Amino acid sequence: MEESSLMVRAPPVTKFSVNVPGLIAVLIFLPWVLYCTATQVFAASHPAYAPYFALGRAMLSQMPFWVLRVCQGITVVGHGVQTPYVFYLCRKHRTGFVLGAKYTLGALAVGFPFTLGIRREIRAARTESVLKRR
């Protein structure tokens, strides 16, 4: 409340954290999307690589055509929205270049685990600053 009314500056974030369960979930899902996308792009145009994409063709043949497009759209839109938000939070909470780059590039590449990580660190920094004032 005080922070939004310009009475107190936003506390700086100095630590890096990532939501590990979320990171594991994303690291299972994201390679699947990338592999299936690569299968669509490269399997037909490069027959020499066809054996590498046999599993991808089998997976794509078992699902409706729109499923992969929806997954790609969610990934692109989600990461596209999260990255400027994380960059804004990094600027607001004065993370510094290296820490801000870790959070921003992590949000661009992986998504919500990095967004949750910076939100957790902001919450901890706010709690710490409130306890210091008392």
N, CA, C and O atoms as CSV, one atom per row, in Angstrom:
chain,resi,resn,atom,element,x,y,z
A,1,MET,N,N,0.826,-1.184,0.000
A,1,MET,CA,C,0.000,0.000,0.000
A,1,MET,C,C,0.871,1.248,0.000
A,1,MET,O,O,0.673,2.147,-0.818
A,2,GLU,N,N,1.835,1.306,0.918
A,2,GLU,CA,C,2.700,2.479,0.982
A,2,GLU,C,C,3.515,2.631,-0.292
A,2,GLU,O,O,3.750,3.743,-0.764
A,3,GLU,N,N,3.948,1.490,-0.848
A,3,GLU,CA,C,4.764,1.527,-2.045
A,3,GLU,C,C,4.003,2.148,-3.211
A,3,GLU,O,O,4.575,2.923,-3.978
A,4,SER,N,N,2.731,1.821,-3.351
A,4,SER,CA,C,1.952,2.358,-4.458
A,4,SER,C,C,1.608,3.830,-4.265
A,4,SER,O,O,1.349,4.533,-5.242
A,5,SER,N,N,1.602,4.304,-3.035
A,5,SER,CA,C,1.299,5.713,-2.802
A,5,SER,C,C,2.563,6.575,-2.785
A,5,SER,O,O,2.527,7.731,-2.363
A,6,LEU,N,N,3.672,6.008,-3.243
A,6,LEU,CA,C,4.943,6.714,-3.401
A,6,LEU,C,C,5.561,7.163,-2.071
A,6,LEU,O,O,6.375,8.087,-2.053
A,7,MET,N,N,5.195,6.538,-0.990
A,7,MET,CA,C,5.790,6.889,0.288
A,7,MET,C,C,7.132,6.176,0.482
A,7,MET,O,O,8.035,6.720,1.117
A,8,VAL,N,N,7.264,4.977,-0.056
A,8,VAL,CA,C,8.463,4.171,0.129
A,8,VAL,C,C,8.868,3.614,-1.225
A,8,VAL,O,O,8.019,3.199,-2.013
A,9,ARG,N,N,10.177,3.608,-1.495
A,9,ARG,CA,C,10.657,3.007,-2.740
A,9,ARG,C,C,10.522,1.500,-2.683
A,9,ARG,O,O,10.550,0.900,-1.609
A,10,ALA,N,N,10.375,0.900,-3.842
A,10,ALA,CA,C,10.312,-0.561,-3.923
A,10,ALA,C,C,11.641,-1.134,-3.449
A,10,ALA,O,O,12.694,-0.657,-3.872
A,11,PRO,N,N,11.621,-2.133,-2.592
A,11,PRO,CA,C,12.879,-2.693,-2.084
A,11,PRO,C,C,13.659,-3.398,-3.193
A,11,PRO,O,O,13.059,-4.019,-4.070
A,12,PRO,N,N,14.978,-3.309,-3.164
A,12,PRO,CA,C,15.764,-3.966,-4.212
A,12,PRO,C,C,15.764,-5.484,-4.042
A,12,PRO,O,O,15.723,-5.999,-2.925
A,13,VAL,N,N,15.811,-6.176,-5.157
A,13,VAL,CA,C,15.913,-7.634,-5.170
A,13,VAL,C,C,17.375,-7.975,-5.444
A,13,VAL,O,O,17.956,-7.510,-6.425
A,14,THR,N,N,17.963,-8.788,-4.574
A,14,THR,CA,C,19.383,-9.121,-4.717
A,14,THR,C,C,19.638,-10.613,-4.855
A,14,THR,O,O,20.784,-11.030,-5.025
A,15,LYS,N,N,18.586,-11.425,-4.784
A,15,LYS,CA,C,18.753,-12.875,-4.871
A,15,LYS,C,C,18.040,-13.417,-6.095
A,15,LYS,O,O,17.108,-12.807,-6.620
A,16,PHE,N,N,18.498,-14.571,-6.530
A,16,PHE,CA,C,17.917,-15.241,-7.688
A,16,PHE,C,C,17.262,-16.530,-7.224
A,16,PHE,O,O,17.891,-17.341,-6.543
A,17,SER,N,N,16.007,-16.722,-7.588
A,17,SER,CA,C,15.340,-17.985,-7.281
A,17,SER,C,C,14.403,-18.351,-8.411
A,17,SER,O,O,13.916,-17.493,-9.147
A,18,VAL,N,N,14.164,-19.644,-8.530
A,18,VAL,CA,C,13.288,-20.174,-9.567
A,18,VAL,C,C,12.347,-21.162,-8.895
A,18,VAL,O,O,12.736,-21.858,-7.958
A,19,ASN,N,N,11.122,-21.224,-9.368
A,19,ASN,CA,C,10.163,-22.202,-8.879
A,19,ASN,C,C,10.536,-23.555,-9.483
A,19,ASN,O,O,10.252,-23.808,-10.654
A,20,VAL,N,N,11.171,-24.426,-8.693
A,20,VAL,CA,C,11.710,-25.689,-9.205
A,20,VAL,C,C,10.623,-26.645,-9.703
A,20,VAL,O,O,10.791,-27.204,-10.787
A,21,PRO,N,N,9.512,-26.869,-8.975
A,21,PRO,CA,C,8.487,-27.766,-9.540
A,21,PRO,C,C,7.935,-27.252,-10.874
A,21,PRO,O,O,7.683,-28.030,-11.794
A,22,GLY,N,N,7.755,-25.955,-10.963
A,22,GLY,CA,C,7.288,-25.383,-12.228
A,22,GLY,C,C,8.320,-25.532,-13.331
A,22,GLY,O,O,7.974,-25.785,-14.485
A,23,LEU,N,N,9.595,-25.376,-12.972
A,23,LEU,CA,C,10.670,-25.522,-13.952
A,23,LEU,C,C,10.717,-26.947,-14.485
A,23,LEU,O,O,10.919,-27.154,-15.681
A,24,ILE,N,N,10.535,-27.922,-13.616
A,24,ILE,CA,C,10.531,-29.318,-14.050
A,24,ILE,C,C,9.362,-29.569,-15.005
A,24,ILE,O,O,9.523,-30.230,-16.031
A,25,ALA,N,N,8.196,-29.043,-14.665
A,25,ALA,CA,C,7.029,-29.228,-15.534
A,25,ALA,C,C,7.252,-28.600,-16.905
A,25,ALA,O,O,6.914,-29.195,-17.929
A,26,VAL,N,N,7.817,-27.408,-16.922
A,26,VAL,CA,C,8.058,-26.732,-18.196
A,26,VAL,C,C,9.138,-27.454,-18.992
A,26,VAL,O,O,9.034,-27.566,-20.213
A,27,LEU,N,N,10.166,-27.942,-18.318
A,27,LEU,CA,C,11.242,-28.635,-19.031
A,27,LEU,C,C,10.820,-30.008,-19.547
A,27,LEU,O,O,11.542,-30.621,-20.334
A,28,ILE,N,N,9.667,-30.493,-19.118
A,28,ILE,CA,C,9.101,-31.704,-19.716
A,28,ILE,C,C,8.241,-31.327,-20.921
A,28,ILE,O,O,8.277,-32.008,-21.945
A,29,PHE,N,N,7.472,-30.252,-20.803
A,29,PHE,CA,C,6.527,-29.853,-21.845
A,29,PHE,C,C,7.203,-29.138,-23.020
A,29,PHE,O,O,6.906,-29.441,-24.175
A,30,LEU,N,N,8.101,-28.201,-22.740
A,30,LEU,CA,C,8.699,-27.371,-23.787
A,30,LEU,C,C,9.506,-28.172,-24.816
A,30,LEU,O,O,9.374,-27.894,-26.008
A,31,PRO,N,N,10.338,-29.153,-24.425
A,31,PRO,CA,C,11.029,-29.942,-25.451
A,31,PRO,C,C,10.076,-30.714,-26.363
A,31,PRO,O,O,10.361,-30.903,-27.545
A,32,TRP,N,N,8.947,-31.157,-25.811
A,32,TRP,CA,C,7.956,-31.850,-26.639
A,32,TRP,C,C,7.438,-30.913,-27.725
A,32,TRP,O,O,7.343,-31.303,-28.889
A,33,VAL,N,N,7.105,-29.687,-27.351
A,33,VAL,CA,C,6.599,-28.718,-28.329
A,33,VAL,C,C,7.672,-28.414,-29.371
A,33,VAL,O,O,7.382,-28.351,-30.566
A,34,LEU,N,N,8.913,-28.225,-28.916
A,34,LEU,CA,C,9.997,-27.919,-29.864
A,34,LEU,C,C,10.271,-29.092,-30.802
A,34,LEU,O,O,10.491,-28.895,-31.997
A,35,TYR,N,N,10.257,-30.308,-30.265
A,35,TYR,CA,C,10.504,-31.491,-31.096
A,35,TYR,C,C,9.398,-31.688,-32.128
A,35,TYR,O,O,9.681,-31.970,-33.292
A,36,CYS,N,N,8.167,-31.544,-31.721
A,36,CYS,CA,C,7.057,-31.697,-32.673
A,36,CYS,C,C,7.072,-30.588,-33.721
A,36,CYS,O,O,6.742,-30.826,-34.882
A,37,THR,N,N,7.452,-29.388,-33.316
A,37,THR,CA,C,7.574,-28.291,-34.283
A,37,THR,C,C,8.689,-28.588,-35.282
A,37,THR,O,O,8.518,-28.397,-36.486
A,38,ALA,N,N,9.830,-29.055,-34.779
A,38,ALA,CA,C,10.942,-29.415,-35.668
A,38,ALA,C,C,10.541,-30.553,-36.601
A,38,ALA,O,O,10.970,-30.587,-37.755
A,39,THR,N,N,9.732,-31.473,-36.118
A,39,THR,CA,C,9.259,-32.569,-36.967
A,39,THR,C,C,8.443,-32.021,-38.130
A,39,THR,O,O,8.620,-32.447,-39.271
A,40,GLN,N,N,7.551,-31.081,-37.844
A,40,GLN,CA,C,6.742,-30.496,-38.920
A,40,GLN,C,C,7.596,-29.728,-39.912
A,40,GLN,O,O,7.341,-29.767,-41.116
A,41,VAL,N,N,8.603,-29.033,-39.415
A,41,VAL,CA,C,9.406,-28.164,-40.282
A,41,VAL,C,C,10.430,-28.957,-41.089
A,41,VAL,O,O,10.563,-28.748,-42.295
A,42,PHE,N,N,11.159,-29.868,-40.431
A,42,PHE,CA,C,12.319,-30.481,-41.076
A,42,PHE,C,C,12.090,-31.868,-41.654
A,42,PHE,O,O,12.802,-32.254,-42.581
A,43,ALA,N,N,11.135,-32.631,-41.153
A,43,ALA,CA,C,11.005,-34.030,-41.569
A,43,ALA,C,C,10.700,-34.167,-43.060
A,43,ALA,O,O,11.280,-35.022,-43.731
A,44,ALA,N,N,9.822,-33.357,-43.573
A,44,ALA,CA,C,9.454,-33.483,-44.984
A,44,ALA,C,C,10.511,-32.878,-45.913
A,44,ALA,O,O,10.752,-33.396,-47.003
A,45,SER,N,N,11.137,-31.786,-45.481
A,45,SER,CA,C,12.073,-31.094,-46.368
A,45,SER,C,C,13.476,-31.689,-46.343
A,45,SER,O,O,14.260,-31.426,-47.255
A,46,HIS,N,N,13.815,-32.478,-45.336
A,46,HIS,CA,C,15.148,-33.080,-45.244
A,46,HIS,C,C,15.014,-34.583,-44.998
A,46,HIS,O,O,15.025,-35.019,-43.847
A,47,PRO,N,N,14.889,-35.378,-46.054
A,47,PRO,CA,C,14.675,-36.819,-45.874
A,47,PRO,C,C,15.817,-37.520,-45.143
A,47,PRO,O,O,15.603,-38.580,-44.554
A,48,ALA,N,N,17.003,-36.964,-45.167
A,48,ALA,CA,C,18.127,-37.593,-44.467
A,48,ALA,C,C,17.904,-37.618,-42.959
A,48,ALA,O,O,18.419,-38.494,-42.264
A,49,TYR,N,N,17.135,-36.657,-42.457
A,49,TYR,CA,C,16.870,-36.587,-41.023
A,49,TYR,C,C,15.574,-37.287,-40.624
A,49,TYR,O,O,15.183,-37.240,-39.458
A,50,ALA,N,N,14.917,-37.924,-41.559
A,50,ALA,CA,C,13.619,-38.554,-41.289
A,50,ALA,C,C,13.652,-39.554,-40.132
A,50,ALA,O,O,12.710,-39.568,-39.340
A,51,PRO,N,N,14.687,-40.393,-39.991
A,51,PRO,CA,C,14.679,-41.331,-38.855
A,51,PRO,C,C,14.662,-40.640,-37.492
A,51,PRO,O,O,14.117,-41.185,-36.532
A,52,TYR,N,N,15.247,-39.456,-37.397
A,52,TYR,CA,C,15.278,-38.739,-36.127
A,52,TYR,C,C,13.902,-38.197,-35.731
A,52,TYR,O,O,13.645,-37.923,-34.559
A,53,PHE,N,N,13.036,-38.050,-36.710
A,53,PHE,CA,C,11.725,-37.477,-36.463
A,53,PHE,C,C,10.601,-38.507,-36.518
A,53,PHE,O,O,9.430,-38.135,-36.584
A,54,ALA,N,N,10.939,-39.798,-36.492
A,54,ALA,CA,C,9.913,-40.838,-36.557
A,54,ALA,C,C,8.984,-40.769,-35.348
A,54,ALA,O,O,7.768,-40.894,-35.495
A,55,LEU,N,N,9.538,-40.573,-34.172
A,55,LEU,CA,C,8.712,-40.469,-32.970
A,55,LEU,C,C,7.801,-39.239,-33.043
A,55,LEU,O,O,6.633,-39.301,-32.660
A,56,GLY,N,N,8.341,-38.127,-33.537
A,56,GLY,CA,C,7.535,-36.912,-33.678
A,56,GLY,C,C,6.387,-37.101,-34.651
A,56,GLY,O,O,5.274,-36.640,-34.394
A,57,ARG,N,N,6.645,-37.781,-35.777
A,57,ARG,CA,C,5.567,-38.048,-36.736
A,57,ARG,C,C,4.509,-38.944,-36.117
A,57,ARG,O,O,3.315,-38.759,-36.355
A,58,ALA,N,N,4.948,-39.929,-35.312
A,58,ALA,CA,C,3.990,-40.826,-34.657
A,58,ALA,C,C,3.129,-40.047,-33.652
A,58,ALA,O,O,1.918,-40.257,-33.576
A,59,MET,N,N,3.753,-39.155,-32.888
A,59,MET,CA,C,2.990,-38.357,-31.915
A,59,MET,C,C,2.007,-37.432,-32.628
A,59,MET,O,O,0.850,-37.319,-32.224
A,60,LEU,N,N,2.470,-36.769,-33.688
A,60,LEU,CA,C,1.602,-35.838,-34.409
A,60,LEU,C,C,0.448,-36.556,-35.091
A,60,LEU,O,O,-0.634,-35.985,-35.233
A,61,SER,N,N,0.659,-37.803,-35.518
A,61,SER,CA,C,-0.425,-38.529,-36.192
A,61,SER,C,C,-1.520,-38.962,-35.210
A,61,SER,O,O,-2.627,-39.292,-35.634
A,62,GLN,N,N,-1.228,-38.964,-33.916
A,62,GLN,CA,C,-2.190,-39.410,-32.915
A,62,GLN,C,C,-3.002,-38.284,-32.296
A,62,GLN,O,O,-3.854,-38.537,-31.444
A,63,MET,N,N,-2.755,-37.052,-32.706
A,63,MET,CA,C,-3.493,-35.934,-32.120
A,63,MET,C,C,-4.062,-35.042,-33.224
A,63,MET,O,O,-3.555,-35.045,-34.345
A,64,PRO,N,N,-5.102,-34.288,-32.915
A,64,PRO,CA,C,-5.641,-33.358,-33.914
A,64,PRO,C,C,-4.591,-32.323,-34.319
A,64,PRO,O,O,-3.698,-32.002,-33.535
A,65,PHE,N,N,-4.699,-31.809,-35.530
A,65,PHE,CA,C,-3.691,-30.884,-36.057
A,65,PHE,C,C,-3.580,-29.603,-35.243
A,65,PHE,O,O,-2.510,-28.999,-35.188
A,66,TRP,N,N,-4.663,-29.183,-34.613
A,66,TRP,CA,C,-4.679,-27.894,-33.925
A,66,TRP,C,C,-4.010,-27.938,-32.563
A,66,TRP,O,O,-3.699,-26.881,-32.013
A,67,VAL,N,N,-3.774,-29.109,-31.996
A,67,VAL,CA,C,-3.209,-29.207,-30.645
A,67,VAL,C,C,-1.822,-28.572,-30.583
A,67,VAL,O,O,-1.526,-27.795,-29.674
A,68,LEU,N,N,-0.978,-28.907,-31.552
A,68,LEU,CA,C,0.371,-28.340,-31.558
A,68,LEU,C,C,0.323,-26.831,-31.785
A,68,LEU,O,O,1.094,-26.095,-31.169
A,69,ARG,N,N,-0.555,-26.364,-32.644
A,69,ARG,CA,C,-0.683,-24.917,-32.891
A,69,ARG,C,C,-1.117,-24.177,-31.622
A,69,ARG,O,O,-0.614,-23.092,-31.331
A,70,VAL,N,N,-2.040,-24.758,-30.880
A,70,VAL,CA,C,-2.488,-24.142,-29.632
A,70,VAL,C,C,-1.338,-24.099,-28.626
A,70,VAL,O,O,-1.136,-23.085,-27.957
A,71,CYS,N,N,-0.590,-25.190,-28.519
A,71,CYS,CA,C,0.562,-25.221,-27.601
A,71,CYS,C,C,1.613,-24.186,-28.008
A,71,CYS,O,O,2.180,-23.509,-27.150
A,72,GLN,N,N,1.869,-24.062,-29.290
A,72,GLN,CA,C,2.815,-23.055,-29.770
A,72,GLN,C,C,2.303,-21.656,-29.471
A,72,GLN,O,O,3.066,-20.791,-29.041
A,73,GLY,N,N,1.025,-21.431,-29.695
A,73,GLY,CA,C,0.449,-20.110,-29.433
A,73,GLY,C,C,0.501,-19.747,-27.960
A,73,GLY,O,O,0.849,-18.619,-27.610
A,74,ILE,N,N,0.161,-20.686,-27.099
A,74,ILE,CA,C,0.229,-20.434,-25.654
A,74,ILE,C,C,1.655,-20.116,-25.242
A,74,ILE,O,O,1.888,-19.215,-24.436
A,75,THR,N,N,2.607,-20.852,-25.792
A,75,THR,CA,C,4.011,-20.626,-25.459
A,75,THR,C,C,4.465,-19.236,-25.910
A,75,THR,O,O,5.064,-18.495,-25.130
A,76,VAL,N,N,4.188,-18.890,-27.142
A,76,VAL,CA,C,4.639,-17.603,-27.679
A,76,VAL,C,C,3.950,-16.434,-26.968
A,76,VAL,O,O,4.607,-15.473,-26.569
A,77,VAL,N,N,2.637,-16.519,-26.813
A,77,VAL,CA,C,1.906,-15.426,-26.166
A,77,VAL,C,C,2.269,-15.332,-24.687
A,77,VAL,O,O,2.500,-14.241,-24.166
A,78,GLY,N,N,2.320,-16.475,-24.019
A,78,GLY,CA,C,2.656,-16.464,-22.589
A,78,GLY,C,C,4.025,-15.897,-22.317
A,78,GLY,O,O,4.180,-15.047,-21.440
A,79,HIS,N,N,5.021,-16.350,-23.049
A,79,HIS,CA,C,6.372,-15.835,-22.846
A,79,HIS,C,C,6.483,-14.389,-23.313
A,79,HIS,O,O,7.226,-13.597,-22.733
A,80,GLY,N,N,5.743,-14.052,-24.358
A,80,GLY,CA,C,5.766,-12.673,-24.849
A,80,GLY,C,C,5.166,-11.681,-23.866
A,80,GLY,O,O,5.574,-10.521,-23.830
A,81,VAL,N,N,4.212,-12.118,-23.077
A,81,VAL,CA,C,3.598,-11.249,-22.068
A,81,VAL,C,C,4.434,-11.230,-20.789
A,81,VAL,O,O,4.591,-10.181,-20.165
A,82,GLN,N,N,4.963,-12.376,-20.404
A,82,GLN,CA,C,5.722,-12.463,-19.158
A,82,GLN,C,C,7.051,-11.726,-19.220
A,82,GLN,O,O,7.473,-11.134,-18.227
A,83,THR,N,N,7.711,-11.751,-20.358
A,83,THR,CA,C,9.044,-11.157,-20.446
A,83,THR,C,C,9.040,-9.653,-20.181
A,83,THR,O,O,9.856,-9.204,-19.376
A,84,PRO,N,N,8.177,-8.843,-20.802
A,84,PRO,CA,C,8.170,-7.418,-20.450
A,84,PRO,C,C,7.764,-7.173,-18.988
A,84,PRO,O,O,8.257,-6.240,-18.354
A,85,TYR,N,N,6.874,-8.005,-18.462
A,85,TYR,CA,C,6.462,-7.869,-17.067
A,85,TYR,C,C,7.645,-8.120,-16.129
A,85,TYR,O,O,7.862,-7.363,-15.183
A,86,VAL,N,N,8.401,-9.172,-16.392
A,86,VAL,CA,C,9.576,-9.470,-15.561
A,86,VAL,C,C,10.616,-8.371,-15.718
A,86,VAL,O,O,11.251,-7.982,-14.738
A,87,PHE,N,N,10.802,-7.864,-16.929
A,87,PHE,CA,C,11.740,-6.758,-17.139
A,87,PHE,C,C,11.312,-5.527,-16.338
A,87,PHE,O,O,12.146,-4.854,-15.732
A,88,TYR,N,N,10.024,-5.240,-16.339
A,88,TYR,CA,C,9.489,-4.124,-15.560
A,88,TYR,C,C,9.770,-4.324,-14.070
A,88,TYR,O,O,10.209,-3.398,-13.387
A,89,LEU,N,N,9.518,-5.528,-13.573
A,89,LEU,CA,C,9.783,-5.812,-12.156
A,89,LEU,C,C,11.266,-5.669,-11.831
A,89,LEU,O,O,11.627,-5.167,-10.766
A,90,CYS,N,N,12.110,-6.106,-12.736
A,90,CYS,CA,C,13.557,-5.981,-12.511
A,90,CYS,C,C,13.983,-4.522,-12.450
A,90,CYS,O,O,14.808,-4.147,-11.617
A,91,ARG,N,N,13.429,-3.705,-13.321
A,91,ARG,CA,C,13.755,-2.271,-13.290
A,91,ARG,C,C,13.219,-1.626,-12.014
A,91,ARG,O,O,13.917,-0.842,-11.371
A,92,LYS,N,N,11.989,-1.954,-11.652
A,92,LYS,CA,C,11.347,-1.356,-10.488
A,92,LYS,C,C,12.078,-1.720,-9.201
A,92,LYS,O,O,12.196,-0.894,-8.296
A,93,HIS,N,N,12.566,-2.948,-9.120
A,93,HIS,CA,C,13.199,-3.422,-7.894
A,93,HIS,C,C,14.721,-3.430,-7.983
A,93,HIS,O,O,15.385,-4.087,-7.181
A,94,ARG,N,N,15.275,-2.708,-8.947
A,94,ARG,CA,C,16.712,-2.457,-9.057
A,94,ARG,C,C,17.554,-3.721,-8.881
A,94,ARG,O,O,18.384,-3.798,-7.975
A,95,THR,N,N,17.340,-4.697,-9.740
A,95,THR,CA,C,18.062,-5.956,-9.623
A,95,THR,C,C,19.505,-5.870,-10.091
A,95,THR,O,O,20.327,-6.692,-9.689
A,96,GLY,N,N,19.824,-4.919,-10.909
A,96,GLY,CA,C,21.146,-4.888,-11.527
A,96,GLY,C,C,21.095,-5.608,-12.865
A,96,GLY,O,O,20.139,-6.322,-13.167
A,97,PHE,N,N,22.136,-5.410,-13.657
A,97,PHE,CA,C,22.112,-5.930,-15.023
A,97,PHE,C,C,22.124,-7.451,-15.071
A,97,PHE,O,O,21.286,-8.053,-15.742
A,98,VAL,N,N,23.060,-8.083,-14.369
A,98,VAL,CA,C,23.219,-9.534,-14.473
A,98,VAL,C,C,21.999,-10.263,-13.911
A,98,VAL,O,O,21.472,-11.167,-14.559
A,99,LEU,N,N,21.550,-9.887,-12.731
A,99,LEU,CA,C,20.386,-10.531,-12.132
A,99,LEU,C,C,19.130,-10.274,-12.963
A,99,LEU,O,O,18.315,-11.175,-13.160
A,100,GLY,N,N,18.979,-9.048,-13.446
A,100,GLY,CA,C,17.839,-8.727,-14.303
A,100,GLY,C,C,17.873,-9.515,-15.605
A,100,GLY,O,O,16.835,-9.962,-16.092
A,101,ALA,N,N,19.064,-9.687,-16.168
A,101,ALA,CA,C,19.191,-10.473,-17.398
A,101,ALA,C,C,18.836,-11.933,-17.150
A,101,ALA,O,O,18.207,-12.568,-17.996
A,102,LYS,N,N,19.233,-12.473,-15.993
A,102,LYS,CA,C,18.875,-13.861,-15.666
A,102,LYS,C,C,17.362,-14.023,-15.616
A,102,LYS,O,O,16.809,-14.947,-16.211
A,103,TYR,N,N,16.699,-13.125,-14.907
A,103,TYR,CA,C,15.244,-13.235,-14.791
A,103,TYR,C,C,14.557,-13.008,-16.137
A,103,TYR,O,O,13.655,-13.759,-16.507
A,104,THR,N,N,14.977,-11.983,-16.865
A,104,THR,CA,C,14.312,-11.638,-18.128
A,104,THR,C,C,14.521,-12.717,-19.188
A,104,THR,O,O,13.567,-13.131,-19.847
A,105,LEU,N,N,15.748,-13.167,-19.354
A,105,LEU,CA,C,16.006,-14.207,-20.348
A,105,LEU,C,C,15.395,-15.542,-19.932
A,105,LEU,O,O,14.963,-16.326,-20.777
A,106,GLY,N,N,15.362,-15.792,-18.629
A,106,GLY,CA,C,14.698,-17.002,-18.146
A,106,GLY,C,C,13.212,-16.972,-18.444
A,106,GLY,O,O,12.632,-17.984,-18.839
A,107,ALA,N,N,12.590,-15.809,-18.255
A,107,ALA,CA,C,11.166,-15.679,-18.564
A,107,ALA,C,C,10.916,-15.816,-20.061
A,107,ALA,O,O,9.902,-16.379,-20.473
A,108,LEU,N,N,11.831,-15.306,-20.872
A,108,LEU,CA,C,11.686,-15.425,-22.319
A,108,LEU,C,C,11.815,-16.876,-22.768
A,108,LEU,O,O,11.048,-17.332,-23.616
A,109,ALA,N,N,12.770,-17.599,-22.213
A,109,ALA,CA,C,13.028,-18.969,-22.660
A,109,ALA,C,C,12.102,-19.992,-22.008
A,109,ALA,O,O,11.607,-20.899,-22.676
A,110,VAL,N,N,11.867,-19.847,-20.699
A,110,VAL,CA,C,11.159,-20.898,-19.962
A,110,VAL,C,C,9.787,-20.442,-19.487
A,110,VAL,O,O,8.843,-21.232,-19.497
A,111,GLY,N,N,9.653,-19.191,-19.072
A,111,GLY,CA,C,8.335,-18.687,-18.705
A,111,GLY,C,C,8.081,-18.552,-17.224
A,111,GLY,O,O,8.879,-17.962,-16.496
A,112,PHE,N,N,6.962,-19.101,-16.780
A,112,PHE,CA,C,6.425,-18.796,-15.463
A,112,PHE,C,C,7.296,-19.185,-14.277
A,112,PHE,O,O,7.174,-18.519,-13.249
A,113,PRO,N,N,8.172,-20.206,-14.314
A,113,PRO,CA,C,8.991,-20.465,-13.123
A,113,PRO,C,C,9.865,-19.268,-12.740
A,113,PRO,O,O,10.111,-19.034,-11.557
A,114,PHE,N,N,10.328,-18.523,-13.724
A,114,PHE,CA,C,11.150,-17.354,-13.433
A,114,PHE,C,C,10.290,-16.186,-12.957
A,114,PHE,O,O,10.721,-15.394,-12.119
A,115,THR,N,N,9.087,-16.080,-13.487
A,115,THR,CA,C,8.167,-15.045,-13.017
A,115,THR,C,C,7.789,-15.303,-11.562
A,115,THR,O,O,7.770,-14.379,-10.749
A,116,LEU,N,N,7.492,-16.547,-11.238
A,116,LEU,CA,C,7.185,-16.883,-9.848
A,116,LEU,C,C,8.391,-16.678,-8.945
A,116,LEU,O,O,8.242,-16.275,-7.791
A,117,GLY,N,N,9.581,-16.951,-9.461
A,117,GLY,CA,C,10.797,-16.763,-8.671
A,117,GLY,C,C,11.022,-15.307,-8.303
A,117,GLY,O,O,11.326,-15.004,-7.149
A,118,ILE,N,N,10.879,-14.398,-9.264
A,118,ILE,CA,C,11.089,-12.981,-8.937
A,118,ILE,C,C,9.973,-12.461,-8.049
A,118,ILE,O,O,10.213,-11.613,-7.189
A,119,ARG,N,N,8.752,-12.955,-8.243
A,119,ARG,CA,C,7.663,-12.524,-7.349
A,119,ARG,C,C,7.943,-12.966,-5.908
A,119,ARG,O,O,7.669,-12.223,-4.966
A,120,ARG,N,N,8.487,-14.171,-5.739
A,120,ARG,CA,C,8.839,-14.669,-4.406
A,120,ARG,C,C,9.927,-13.798,-3.776
A,120,ARG,O,O,9.855,-13.470,-2.592
A,121,GLU,N,N,10.927,-13.428,-4.565
A,121,GLU,CA,C,12.013,-12.590,-4.041
A,121,GLU,C,C,11.521,-11.182,-3.710
A,121,GLU,O,O,11.983,-10.579,-2.742
A,122,ILE,N,N,10.591,-10.656,-4.503
A,122,ILE,CA,C,10.018,-9.335,-4.202
A,122,ILE,C,C,9.244,-9.391,-2.898
A,122,ILE,O,O,9.353,-8.491,-2.066
A,123,ARG,N,N,8.467,-10.439,-2.721
A,123,ARG,CA,C,7.716,-10.598,-1.475
A,123,ARG,C,C,8.664,-10.675,-0.276
A,123,ARG,O,O,8.400,-10.062,0.759
A,124,ALA,N,N,9.752,-11.415,-0.405
A,124,ALA,CA,C,10.734,-11.536,0.683
A,124,ALA,C,C,11.413,-10.198,0.947
A,124,ALA,O,O,11.639,-9.836,2.102
A,125,ALA,N,N,11.742,-9.458,-0.118
A,125,ALA,CA,C,12.377,-8.152,0.061
A,125,ALA,C,C,11.424,-7.168,0.728
A,125,ALA,O,O,11.852,-6.374,1.566
A,126,ARG,N,N,10.154,-7.204,0.378
A,126,ARG,CA,C,9.173,-6.325,1.020
A,126,ARG,C,C,9.028,-6.659,2.496
A,126,ARG,O,O,8.994,-5.766,3.343
A,127,THR,N,N,8.942,-7.937,2.796
A,127,THR,CA,C,8.828,-8.358,4.196
A,127,THR,C,C,10.049,-7.915,4.985
A,127,THR,O,O,9.926,-7.420,6.105
A,128,GLU,N,N,11.221,-8.094,4.402
A,128,GLU,CA,C,12.460,-7.698,5.076
A,128,GLU,C,C,12.525,-6.188,5.294
A,128,GLU,O,O,12.970,-5.735,6.349
A,129,SER,N,N,12.086,-5.409,4.311
A,129,SER,CA,C,12.132,-3.951,4.467
A,129,SER,C,C,11.129,-3.468,5.524
A,129,SER,O,O,11.404,-2.507,6.242
A,130,VAL,N,N,9.966,-4.130,5.621
A,130,VAL,CA,C,8.997,-3.769,6.638
A,130,VAL,C,C,9.530,-4.095,8.018
A,130,VAL,O,O,9.354,-3.315,8.954
A,131,LEU,N,N,10.189,-5.256,8.155
A,131,LEU,CA,C,10.738,-5.636,9.440
A,131,LEU,C,C,11.901,-4.724,9.857
A,131,LEU,O,O,12.106,-4.489,11.047
A,132,LYS,N,N,12.652,-4.218,8.892
A,132,LYS,CA,C,13.747,-3.285,9.199
A,132,LYS,C,C,13.218,-1.971,9.757
A,132,LYS,O,O,13.824,-1.376,10.648
A,133,ARG,N,N,12.076,-1.521,9.223
A,133,ARG,CA,C,11.528,-0.238,9.666
A,133,ARG,C,C,10.971,-0.297,11.074
A,133,ARG,O,O,10.814,0.747,11.708
A,134,ARG,N,N,10.679,-1.435,11.567
A,134,ARG,CA,C,10.082,-1.542,12.905
A,134,ARG,C,C,11.102,-1.489,13.983
A,134,ARG,O,O,10.759,-1.567,15.163
